């Protein structure tokens, strides 16, 4: 549990919103998007194991998650994006895991999937 003042919490939200909007605006311009893509490996060294398409998808998903966190208070969105893309990079980094992940399922029917709510 963290105790904070309302003013401090508001400023934190304002900072997140500002950063989120800035990054989203940068992505709309080629130079800005290129700069973000070049900066990502410094922030997340594991992105070097993502191909170009995955890197772009990660960037878009991360920025959208930051926007959701800032605008909607959906803070878990950022965590989910980071965890899932780091797992993808981990699989890509291990040739045996990547080979297994790309292996066809040979028509195996794994049955229905129930989604809990």
Secondary structure, DSSP 8 states (H G I E B T S, - for coil): -----HHHHHHHHHHHHHHHHHHHHHHTSHHHHHHHHHHHHHH-GGGGGS-HHHHHHHHHHHHHHHHHHHHH--THHHHHHHHHHHHHHHHHH-HHHHHHHHS--TT----------
